[in-house]
Structures are given as structure tokens and as C-alpha cells.
Amino acid sequence: MANKSNSQTDPNPALVYQIRIKGHLGQQWTAWLADMEITWTDDETILIGPVIDQAALYGLLRKVRDLGLPLIAVTQLSSDTSEARE
């Protein structure tokens, strides 16, 4: 029988990242960018949200690349905990 991991005791919680992109993304990209919150400044789009692991981060960065907009910065903000979301 295969071992099943318990997601409630996951020692590696999702990390919250901020991704800054030059240019503006429309609100229609919300579904495509999953759980990321989208905000805008004068000439940038800022994405903030949880990323479960490095593979998910890489996938998100590939989506940004596919949009053809220059990536300005990727910053790890914190761990995604239930306290931070309440």
C-alpha cells in the first residue's frame, strides 16, 4: 500500500510572493493567474499571492513570460498561514 501524505501536517506551507511586471494586465487575467491578487501602479502590474512550491513559481513565471511583458521583480513576502489570511 502506498503512503499518503497528510496535507494538514505539511512542513512546507505555501509562500506568498510579489511579482512586479512592467505594463498593465487587465482584470480578465485573474482566472488565468489563479489565486494571485492583481493591483496596478502608474506603469506596473503587481501580483501577490501564495505559491505552493518552486515548480508552481516556475509555472507562474512562464505565464508572465508568455504575456510578453517585462518582469521587473520577484519577491518572497512571507509564509501563507491561516493567521495571515484572517
N, CA, C and O of each residue as an XYZ file, in Angstrom:
344
protein
N       0.829     -1.175      0.000
C       0.000      0.000      0.000
C       0.876      1.241      0.000
O       1.868      1.296      0.727
N       0.531      2.218     -0.789
C       1.329      3.440     -0.880
C       1.055      4.343      0.315
O      -0.064      4.390      0.826
N       2.087      5.058      0.755
C       1.927      6.026      1.833
C       1.232      7.263      1.301
O       1.532      7.736      0.204
N       0.298      7.786      2.089
C      -0.384      9.015      1.716
C       0.110     10.129      2.624
O       0.181      9.959      3.842
N       0.450     11.271      2.034
C       0.894     12.391      2.854
C      -0.317     13.130      3.397
O      -1.360     13.201      2.746
N      -0.172     13.673      4.581
C      -1.235     14.420      5.221
C      -0.999     15.901      4.971
O      -0.029     16.466      5.476
N      -1.878     16.538      4.194
C      -1.691     17.946      3.849
C      -1.825     18.863      5.060
O      -1.332     19.990      5.031
N      -2.488     18.400      6.131
C      -2.637     19.224      7.318
C      -1.329     19.346      8.084
O      -1.159     20.292      8.853
N      -0.415     18.429      7.897
C       0.859     18.479      8.605
C       2.004     18.774      7.651
O       3.147     18.403      7.920
N       1.715     19.429      6.554
C       2.721     19.760      5.552
C       3.767     20.690      6.159
O       3.433     21.802      6.568
N       5.029     20.258      6.226
C       6.072     21.091      6.812
C       6.498     22.234      5.893
O       7.252     23.110      6.315
N       6.032     22.241      4.656
C       6.404     23.273      3.691
C       5.166     24.031      3.221
O       4.643     23.752      2.142
N       4.689     24.997      4.028
C       3.495     25.735      3.616
C       3.786     26.601      2.396
O       4.943     26.890      2.088
N       2.732     27.009      1.711
C       2.888     27.891      0.556
C       3.525     29.202      0.999
O       3.277     29.687      2.103
N       4.339     29.760      0.130
C       4.954     31.054      0.387
C       4.210     32.110     -0.410
O       3.701     31.836     -1.497
N       4.148     33.314      0.132
C       3.495     34.419     -0.565
C       4.560     35.193     -1.329
O       5.587     35.583     -0.775
N       4.291     35.407     -2.623
C       5.227     36.125     -3.486
C       4.577     37.376     -4.049
O       3.364     37.438     -4.249
N       5.427     38.379     -4.300
C       5.032     39.568     -5.047
C       5.792     39.526     -6.366
O       7.015     39.387     -6.381
N       5.064     39.648     -7.473
C       5.669     39.643     -8.801
C       5.297     40.954     -9.471
O       4.118     41.257     -9.657
N       6.316     41.731     -9.833
C       6.088     43.030    -10.475
C       6.386     42.918    -11.964
O       7.429     42.401    -12.366
N       5.446     43.414    -12.784
C       5.532     43.330    -14.236
C       5.383     44.735    -14.812
O       4.530     45.505    -14.372
N       6.215     45.065    -15.798
C       6.085     46.362    -16.469
C       4.890     46.300    -17.415
O       4.757     45.361    -18.200
N       4.025     47.302    -17.335
C       2.821     47.336    -18.153
C       1.602     46.939    -17.336
O       1.711     46.620    -16.152
N       0.461     46.962    -17.968
C      -0.791     46.666    -17.274
C      -1.458     45.406    -17.806
O      -1.598     45.220    -19.015
N      -1.865     44.551    -16.884
C      -2.696     43.392    -17.213
C      -4.135     43.758    -16.893
O      -4.394     44.423    -15.890
N      -5.054     43.342    -17.713
C      -6.464     43.588    -17.451
C      -7.012     42.624    -16.411
O      -6.388     41.608    -16.102
N      -8.176     42.947    -15.878
C      -8.827     42.111    -14.866
C      -9.152     40.723    -15.406
O      -9.302     39.780    -14.629
N      -9.262     40.583    -16.728
C      -9.583     39.284    -17.332
C      -8.506     38.233    -17.069
O      -8.760     37.043    -17.252
N      -7.321     38.641    -16.647
C      -6.235     37.693    -16.387
C      -6.347     37.049    -15.009
O      -5.575     36.140    -14.703
N      -7.280     37.489    -14.169
C      -7.414     36.960    -12.812
C      -7.569     35.442    -12.802
O      -6.876     34.764    -12.044
N      -8.446     34.903    -13.611
C      -8.659     33.450    -13.642
C      -7.414     32.726    -14.138
O      -7.077     31.658    -13.627
N      -6.736     33.287    -15.115
C      -5.544     32.661    -15.687
C      -4.399     32.631    -14.680
O      -3.562     31.729    -14.715
N      -4.362     33.611    -13.788
C      -3.292     33.699    -12.800
C      -3.713     33.132    -11.447
O      -3.114     33.467    -10.425
N      -4.710     32.299    -11.431
C      -5.150     31.530    -10.260
C      -5.438     32.415     -9.056
O      -6.274     33.316     -9.131
N      -4.743     32.161     -7.935
C      -5.029     32.831     -6.667
C      -4.287     34.145     -6.480
O      -4.238     34.664     -5.364
N      -3.720     34.686     -7.521
C      -2.945     35.911     -7.390
C      -3.869     37.133     -7.367
O      -4.799     37.240     -8.166
N      -3.593     38.043     -6.441
C      -4.298     39.323     -6.389
C      -3.586     40.264     -7.360
O      -2.357     40.333     -7.360
N      -4.336     40.981     -8.181
C      -3.742     41.875     -9.170
C      -4.017     43.318     -8.774
O      -5.167     43.702     -8.558
N      -2.943     44.127     -8.678
C      -3.081     45.564     -8.447
C      -2.222     46.290     -9.477
O      -1.351     45.694    -10.112
N      -2.484     47.589     -9.632
C      -1.782     48.367    -10.648
C      -1.198     49.635    -10.052
O      -1.768     50.226     -9.134
N      -0.043     50.050    -10.591
C       0.527     51.366    -10.316
C       0.517     52.100    -11.653
O      -0.121     51.645    -12.602
N       1.214     53.223    -11.736
C       1.211     54.007    -12.974
C       1.594     53.190    -14.198
O       0.922     53.259    -15.227
N       2.668     52.421    -14.094
C       3.133     51.677    -15.271
C       3.501     50.230    -14.965
O       4.254     49.609    -15.715
N       2.974     49.692    -13.871
C       3.278     48.317    -13.474
C       2.015     47.576    -13.056
O       1.011     48.171    -12.665
N       2.107     46.254    -13.155
C       1.109     45.362    -12.578
C       1.803     44.608    -11.460
O       2.924     44.131    -11.634
N       1.150     44.494    -10.317
C       1.715     43.787     -9.173
C       0.808     42.605     -8.852
O      -0.391     42.763     -8.625
N       1.409     41.422     -8.840
C       0.702     40.191     -8.489
C       1.170     39.766     -7.110
O       2.374     39.728     -6.854
N       0.250     39.446     -6.222
C       0.600     38.967     -4.881
C      -0.272     37.761     -4.575
O      -1.488     37.795     -4.761
N       0.369     36.683     -4.098
C      -0.408     35.514     -3.730
C       0.456     34.337     -3.338
O       1.681     34.388     -3.453
N      -0.189     33.264     -2.872
C       0.539     32.076     -2.423
C       1.032     31.243     -3.602
O       0.366     31.127     -4.631
N       2.210     30.672     -3.421
C       2.796     29.764     -4.410
C       3.242     28.530     -3.636
O       4.053     28.638     -2.716
N       2.720     27.352     -3.999
C       2.925     26.163     -3.172
C       4.334     25.599     -3.199
O       4.783     25.019     -2.210
N       5.042     25.757     -4.312
C       6.408     25.236     -4.379
C       7.150     25.876     -5.547
O       6.591     26.693     -6.279
N       8.411     25.496     -5.711
C       9.240     26.082     -6.763
C       8.708     25.764     -8.157
O       8.815     26.592     -9.062
N       8.144     24.587     -8.340
C       7.579     24.231     -9.645
C       6.400     25.147     -9.984
O       6.251     25.571    -11.130
N       5.570     25.450     -8.994
C       4.436     26.351     -9.216
C       4.922     27.766     -9.513
O       4.339     28.462    -10.345
N       5.985     28.193     -8.837
C       6.558     29.513     -9.105
C       7.086     29.579    -10.531
O       6.854     30.559    -11.239
N       7.781     28.556    -10.945
C       8.300     28.499    -12.312
C       7.149     28.556    -13.323
O       7.240     29.262    -14.327
N       6.081     27.824    -13.063
C       4.922     27.837    -13.952
C       4.281     29.216    -14.037
O       3.873     29.652    -15.114
N       4.195     29.898    -12.906
C       3.639     31.244    -12.883
C       4.520     32.209    -13.673
O       4.016     33.048    -14.419
N       5.832     32.086    -13.506
C       6.754     32.948    -14.250
C       6.692     32.665    -15.749
O       6.866     33.575    -16.559
N       6.446     31.413    -16.120
C       6.268     31.083    -17.542
C       5.024     31.774    -18.095
O       5.039     32.255    -19.228
N       3.949     31.831    -17.307
C       2.739     32.527    -17.751
C       3.029     34.009    -17.981
O       2.590     34.592    -18.972
N       3.774     34.611    -17.050
C       4.140     36.023    -17.192
C       4.963     36.218    -18.460
O       4.735     37.164    -19.213
N       5.909     35.332    -18.694
C       6.729     35.410    -19.909
C       5.859     35.313    -21.154
O       6.073     36.043    -22.122
N       4.880     34.417    -21.134
C       4.005     34.222    -22.285
C       3.160     35.457    -22.600
O       2.707     35.627    -23.732
N       2.948     36.317    -21.603
C       2.207     37.553    -21.835
C       3.035     38.567    -22.619
O       2.487     39.502    -23.203
N       4.356     38.381    -22.631
C       5.235     39.279    -23.371
C       5.539     40.582    -22.657
O       6.055     41.517    -23.269
N       5.223     40.658    -21.361
C       5.519     41.864    -20.597
C       6.793     41.655    -19.778
O       6.999     40.569    -19.236
N       7.655     42.679    -19.678
C       8.911     42.528    -18.938
C       8.689     42.286    -17.442
O       7.880     42.959    -16.802
N       9.416     41.324    -16.908
C       9.401     41.023    -15.477
C      10.335     42.002    -14.780
O      11.494     42.135    -15.172
N       9.845     42.685    -13.756
C      10.661     43.646    -13.015
C      11.277     42.997    -11.786
O      12.478     43.134    -11.551
N      10.463     42.287    -10.991
C      10.979     41.709     -9.750
C      10.086     40.575     -9.263
O       8.883     40.547     -9.523
N      10.710     39.642     -8.548
C      10.007     38.576     -7.843
C      10.513     38.621     -6.406
O      11.713     38.491     -6.164
N       9.599     38.807     -5.452
C       9.982     38.944     -4.052
C       9.161     37.993     -3.198
O       7.933     37.979     -3.282
N       9.842     37.195     -2.370
C       9.135     36.349     -1.403
C       8.743     37.235     -0.232
O       9.602     37.862      0.388
N       7.445     37.290      0.077
C       6.968     38.153      1.151
C       6.893     37.427      2.482
O       7.405     37.928      3.483
N       6.256     36.237      2.517
C       6.104     35.512      3.774
C       5.532     34.138      3.514
O       5.240     33.770      2.376
N       5.378     33.379      4.602
C       4.677     32.103      4.525
C       3.192     32.375      4.495
O       2.729     33.358      5.074
N       2.438     31.521      3.831
C       0.984     31.635      3.770
C       0.412     30.849      4.938
O       0.359     29.620      4.893
N      -0.015     31.544      5.982
C      -0.598     30.875      7.142
C      -2.048     31.291      7.282
O      -2.459     32.318      6.742
N      -2.812     30.512      7.991
C      -4.222     30.850      8.188
C      -4.359     32.162      8.951
O      -5.325     32.892      8.731
N      -3.427     32.483      9.839
C      -3.480     33.732     10.588
C      -3.318     34.925      9.665
O      -3.958     35.956      9.870
N      -2.467     34.800      8.647
C      -2.220     35.910      7.731
C      -3.437     36.196      6.863
O      -3.615     37.331      6.421
N      -4.276     35.202      6.608
C      -5.437     35.379      5.736
C      -6.664     35.867      6.489
O      -7.606     36.352      5.862
N      -6.685     35.755      7.806
C      -7.880     36.151      8.576
C      -7.876     37.613      8.890
O      -8.804     38.110      9.529
